[in-house]
Amino acid sequence: MSLDFDRIYLGGKNGPMASGKFKLSEAGLGWKNSVTNQIITVSADDILKFHWIRVARGYEVRITKKNTHILKFDGFPKDAFDSLASTMNRFYRKTLEPKEISTRGYNWGQAEFQNSMLSFSVHNKEAFEIPLTDVVNTTVSGKNEVLVEFNAPKSVNPKERTREDSLVEIRFYIPGNVTEGQIFEDGEKTLLKDRQTGEEPDEEEEGAEAGEISAAAQKVATDQDGEALSAATLFCDTIKEKSDINAALSEMIVSFDELLCLTPRSRFQVDMHADFFRLRGKTHDYKILYTSVTKLFLVPKPDDLHWNFIVGIHPPLRQGQTRYPYLVFQFERETEIDLNLNITDEVMEEKYAGRLEKHYDGQLFQVTSDIFQGLVGKRVATPSQSYRSAQGYHGVKCSQKANEAILYPLEKAFISVPKPPIYIPFVEISAVTFSRISSVTGTTKTFEVKFSLTSGLEYSFSSISREEHGPLESFCRSKKLSIHNEIADESSYRDFDDEGGRRAGSNTIIDYRDDMDDSESEDEDFIADKSGSDVDEEFNENYSSSSGEEDDERKSSKEKEDDGSSSVGTPKSVVPSKSKPKSDDGAPKKRVAKAKKEGPKRPMTSFLFFSREHRAKLREKDPTMTLGEIGKALGALWKDVTSAEKSVRYSSLIYRNSKLWPRKIPNDINESSKNSRMQEV
């Protein structure tokens, strides 16, 4: 006879809980996953005790095994207590003990270890438990704060993952030091004691400082140097040791000592196990499942001295608020290693046949990548064989924002390392743009390439040598990527040397020096008037006028009209082109820029002619008058001039003294002008 329950969840795990069937029998108890058919069994002889606890999903049965391991099953209804208690008493001679949990919501209490579980109690009542097997990293942040990070759980049902929350980080504030009664020596390590099975947390004594791991007044523990042991540091070390239980149970296959990691920056001891690998550093420890590894890359640095091995992981490693989706290891090319894998022949044939070898002897970067490939089960991507830089390397040196980087063209993607590593698949690239960064001199020797993705993101890589433009553009065209080349459209970009004007990478010579000389050379066809403009400016202080000068101007103008040699209104004779004058050394002389021919010059107004006629008279009358006073006086005199006099006398002067002459003058003005000249004579 047995007792069965459906829709019971396996607890004690981080992330979504799996639902299944729970069964009690005389031989023991078991649980079967309804999705994966995973089976968990506990024999009757291994059961130590049962607890009945109120949880979020109804009630929980907490099973403590004799080896101190704990199993939790959630989802029991409240009325199932009687049937479970009687069945457990009849089959196993054990009592189902109700256990209360703290519901105060306090965040200050006692943290204690019980095998692979971390229990936090408030006022002698358990508030929550944390499975240490899910811890991936722990470190002391500051002086008294311990940061504990958890690995993202594997989803039992992918559809349920988006609807479940999982714990990824928790921080403990642990002030003070530890006492000798709280620690024990485990070889060379000093750790915190576990709470004995069945032992309940001690009540906090009055006057004791809250938050200390133990309230007993004991002697402060010290290390070998006589310094007091920090409670936070010892708490962190104990979590590291407890979280490594799975590693202790599974044999280590191989270990690499002091591997240099560029991202995140540190040196790690890398321990490879059957299902995961662990990074052990001075301040951080990480446990990474092989199922979390997404990509593997092996690329040479363009210095003939180093190789980079990149491991892509999801979810990324976390250090505070910083996330690292890629691990970038650097190896020296000449470093070699000789090792044997700790795997039996049976396991090698059954599980790793054709993927791993029993013995490795060769370069360290090659051995490491081969072992990762065999254990992870993913191919290691290498640079494309169809690309070589101008110097013959597989990568291109560049800058990504303020960081130096190396851009590697692969067969199906681009990848940039070391910081930050950026992976750009070809299928996500909408356009590749080559452009030049504007420069004052216009002679910069670098260019920029920008990758525009279909998602709207853009990645720009600058400070690339202009010699790499040709090979990189040819590679993009061979992969049928959409290319926008802005370099050819920029007038400031000239790939010529300083002497012959030869284009980089081409045999064609294009000389632009003649065009440059034309823009700066003198125009031989243009003869400037040395006397300045035809009419002096109105407010020129050095200007002086007399009736004799005006008569001379009229005579010269009349002579030009008679012989038809006026420069205004007649087409200018065409001057035949002449060869450029050369200096003694044979180089062409520079010429002055040509004058712009935008139309005839605008003539003077009637008021300007009036001002030129009366300004000298005002100066003779009062030599102390300033320009401003003269201007006011001229304005007052101009108001007194009648409109008839303005049109007869001064309007005709506009036509006679402008460059528009001999345009047709209105008859009324022409006749008035003749009468005016007769009166003057």
Long-range contacts (C-beta under 8 A, 24 or more apart in sequence): 3-83, 3-84, 3-87, 5-75, 5-76, 5-80, 7-75, 8-73, 8-74, 8-75, 8-76, 9-57, 9-73, 9-74, 9-75, 10-40, 10-72, 10-73, 10-74, 11-55, 11-60, 11-72, 11-73, 11-74, 12-70, 12-71, 12-72, 12-117, 12-129, 12-131, 13-131, 13-134, 13-153, 14-131, 14-134, 14-150, 14-151, 14-153, 14-166, 14-167, 15-152, 15-153, 15-154, 15-155, 15-164, 15-166, 16-153, 16-155, 16-156, 16-157, 16-160, 16-161, 16-164, 16-166, 17-57, 17-74, 18-156, 19-75, 22-73, 24-84, 24-87, 24-88, 24-91, 25-91, 26-91, 29-63, 31-73, 33-156, 35-156, 35-157, 36-156, 40-71, 42-71, 44-91, 44-92, 47-92, 47-94, 48-197, 49-94, 49-95, 49-97, 49-198, 50-88, 50-94, 50-95, 50-96, 50-97, 51-96, 51-97, 51-98, 51-99, 52-81, 52-84, 52-85, 52-96, 52-97, 52-98, 52-99, 53-98, 53-99, 53-101, 54-100, 54-101, 61-96, 62-99, 64-197, 68-114, 68-115, 68-194, 68-197, 69-115, 69-116, 70-114, 70-115, 70-116, 70-117, 99-126, 100-125, 101-125, 101-126, 101-127, 102-126, 102-127, 108-210, 108-211, 109-211, 110-201, 110-202, 110-204, 110-213, 111-172, 111-174, 111-213, 111-235, 112-194, 112-195, 112-201, 112-213, 113-192, 113-193, 113-194, 113-195, 113-238, 113-242, 114-194, 114-195, 114-197, 115-194, 115-242, 116-242, 116-245, 118-239, 118-242, 119-195, 119-201, 121-201, 123-203, 123-204, 124-200, 124-201, 124-202, 124-203, 126-201, 130-167, 130-170, 132-239, 132-242, 132-243, 132-245, 133-243, 133-245, 133-246, 135-239, 135-243, 135-287, 136-243, 136-286, 136-287, 136-288, 136-317, 137-284, 137-285, 137-286, 137-287, 137-317, 137-318, 137-319, 138-236, 138-239, 138-240, 138-243, 138-285, 139-236, 139-283, 139-284, 140-232, 140-233, 140-236, 141-171, 141-320, 143-230, 143-232, 144-173, 144-174, 144-175, 144-230, 144-231, 144-232, 145-171, 145-172, 145-173, 145-174, 145-232, 146-171, 146-172, 146-174, 146-232, 146-235, 146-236, 146-239, 147-171, 147-320, 148-172, 148-239, 149-318, 151-287, 151-288, 151-289, 151-292, 151-315, 152-292, 152-315, 154-289, 154-291, 168-318, 169-318, 172-232, 172-235, 173-211, 174-211, 174-213, 174-231, 174-232, 174-235, 175-209, 175-211, 175-212, 175-231, 175-232, 176-209, 176-211, 176-212, 176-231, 177-220, 177-221, 177-228, 177-229, 177-230, 177-231, 178-213, 178-214, 178-220, 178-221, 178-229, 178-230, 178-231, 178-234, 179-214, 179-216, 179-218, 179-219, 179-220, 179-221, 180-218, 180-219, 180-220, 180-221, 181-214, 181-216, 181-218, 182-213, 182-214, 182-218, 182-221, 183-221, 183-229, 183-234, 186-241, 189-237, 189-241, 190-221, 190-223, 190-229, 190-234, 190-237, 191-234, 191-237, 191-238, 191-241, 192-234, 192-235, 192-238, 240-285, 243-287, 244-278, 244-287, 246-276, 247-271, 247-273, 247-276, 247-278, 247-287, 250-274, 250-275, 251-342, 252-342, 253-341, 253-342, 253-343, 253-375, 254-339, 254-341, 254-342, 254-371, 256-364, 256-368, 259-329, 259-331, 259-368, 260-329, 260-330, 260-331, 261-327, 261-328, 261-329, 261-330, 262-308, 262-328, 262-329, 262-330, 262-417, 262-418, 262-419, 263-324, 263-326, 263-327, 263-328, 263-417, 263-418, 263-419, 263-420, 263-421, 264-317, 264-319, 264-322, 264-324, 264-327, 272-371, 272-375, 274-375, 277-375, 279-327, 284-319, 286-317, 288-313, 288-317, 290-375, 290-376, 290-377, 293-372, 293-376, 293-378, 294-378, 295-378, 295-381, 295-423, 296-369, 296-372, 296-373, 296-376, 296-378, 296-379, 296-380, 296-381, 297-380, 297-381, 297-382, 297-408, 297-410, 297-415, 298-365, 298-366, 298-369, 298-380, 298-381, 298-382, 299-382, 299-383, 299-394, 299-395, 299-406, 299-408, 299-415, 299-417, 300-333, 300-383, 300-393, 300-394, 300-395, 301-330, 301-395, 301-406, 302-389, 302-391, 302-393, 302-394, 302-395, 302-396, 302-397, 302-406, 304-333, 305-332, 305-333, 306-330, 306-331, 306-332, 306-333, 307-331, 307-333, 307-365, 308-417, 308-418, 309-365, 309-368, 309-369, 309-372, 310-415, 310-417, 310-421, 311-372, 312-423, 325-421, 326-417, 326-421, 326-423, 328-417, 328-418, 328-419, 328-421, 329-368, 330-418, 331-363, 331-364, 331-365, 331-368, 332-364, 333-363, 333-365, 334-363, 335-363, 335-364, 335-365, 336-361, 336-362, 336-363, 336-364, 337-361, 337-362, 337-363, 337-364, 337-367, 339-367, 341-371, 381-410, 381-411, 381-413, 382-410, 383-408, 383-409, 383-410, 384-409, 384-410, 384-411, 384-475, 386-475, 386-478, 387-471, 387-472, 387-475, 388-471, 389-468, 389-471, 390-465, 390-467, 390-468, 390-470, 390-471, 396-464, 396-468, 396-472, 397-463, 397-464, 397-465, 398-449, 398-461, 398-462, 398-463, 398-464, 399-461, 399-462, 399-463, 400-459, 400-460, 400-461, 401-460, 405-461, 407-449, 407-461, 407-464, 409-472, 409-475, 414-451, 416-459, 416-461, 422-459, 424-451, 424-453, 424-459, 426-479, 426-481, 428-453, 428-454, 428-455, 429-453, 429-454, 429-481, 429-482, 430-454, 430-482, 431-481, 431-482, 431-483, 431-484, 432-476, 432-481, 432-482, 432-483, 432-484, 433-483, 433-484, 433-485, 433-486, 434-469, 434-472, 434-473, 434-483, 434-484, 434-485, 434-486, 434-487, 435-486, 435-487, 435-490, 436-486, 436-487, 436-490, 436-492, 436-493, 437-462, 438-492, 439-492, 442-492, 442-493, 442-494, 443-494, 447-487, 466-495, 466-504, 467-504, 467-505, 470-505, 517-588, 517-590, 517-591, 518-591, 519-593, 520-590, 520-591, 520-593, 521-588, 521-589, 521-590, 521-591, 521-592, 521-593, 522-589, 522-590, 522-591, 522-592, 522-593, 523-591, 523-592, 523-593, 523-594, 523-595, 524-575, 524-578, 524-591, 525-575, 525-594, 526-592, 526-594, 526-595, 528-595, 533-601, 534-601, 534-657, 534-659, 535-604, 535-608, 535-657, 536-612, 538-608, 538-611, 538-612, 539-627, 539-631, 541-627, 543-612, 543-615, 544-616, 545-612, 545-613, 545-615, 545-616, 546-616, 553-657, 557-656, 557-657, 561-662, 566-661, 566-662, 568-600, 568-658, 568-659, 568-660, 568-661, 568-662, 569-660, 569-661, 569-662, 569-663, 600-658, 600-659, 600-660, 601-658, 601-659, 603-654, 603-655, 603-657, 603-658, 603-659, 603-660, 604-653, 604-654, 604-657, 604-658, 605-654, 606-646, 606-650, 606-651, 606-653, 606-654, 607-638, 607-650, 609-650, 609-653, 609-654, 609-657, 610-634, 610-637, 610-638, 610-641, 610-650, 611-638, 647-672, 648-672, 648-673, 648-675, 648-676, 649-676, 652-676
